[in-house]
Amino acid sequence: MFFVDEAHRKNYESLLIFYASSLPSIEYEVACYILALPDVLKRIPENSGKFPFDWVHHWEDENDESTKSLTDAIFYMDDPYKYLVFAGMHMYNGEIFRLNSGLSTWNDTHFQVFIQACKIRGKL
């Protein structure tokens, strides 16, 4: 399994333990893999919600989808990581993701992370 570094691997193992009650689930496994990236994990606020990607969006009115916006945590994230998070959200719950946006910002390492996430989601 590909990890960008040892911290990524350790973070992944910790997140799998944190979300153990939701496992086995390929959706949670891929979420844990993406969120475990050190440059992503450091941006996630404490008490960020019940589900892995709750920290990405903010709603002025929880009953009105049109009031949804990106939180500062994701808005100010470097683009390669932002698009890896969006890809992870797509694999987790079907959020819209534009692959060309990721491909235009990712280097080889980011692309390897994306491929590994696809392998997790596809159980390959």
Secondary structure, DSSP 8 states (H G I E B T S, - for coil): ---SSHHHHHHHHHHHHHTGGG-S-HHHHHHHHHHTSHHHHTTS-TT--SSTTTTTEEESSTT-GGGEEE-HHHHTS-HHHHHHHHHHHHHHH-----HHHHHTT--HHHHHHHHHHHHHHHT-
